Amino acid sequence: MTQHIYRIAAPEALAAASLAGAYTGEAHDKADGFIHASTLAQLEGTLTAHYGDAERLAVAVIKLDAIADLVRWEASRGGEDFPHIYGDLPWSAVEAVHLIKRDEEGWRLPAELSA
């Protein structure tokens, strides 16, 4: 079973959440009514599909068991089930944050974020 899910966000948004104690999502999350997340296997596809214009981002590694009551697995891109977080993400559930950047060959992910 998946132990972690991953949230891609602007580095500034995750920095603010670390100070506030919770991540409330960004504009597209608020419009959809939940915070979008991905599994490790879905991470690169999400970066490619939704973050093509960004040059740097942050990826929060979230302990799934810490927020299991907030997560619903729902069909999204290609009919695949994605984890959606309904409610604010408590910062205590975030295990790590990785800063990533894109170059001419694509997104550069650290080894621990490569599926």
Summary of the structure (lengths in Angstrom):
residues: 115
radius of gyration: 13.2
end to end distance: 14.7
largest distance: 39.6
contacts: 317
relative contact order: 0.26
helix: 37%
strand: 38%
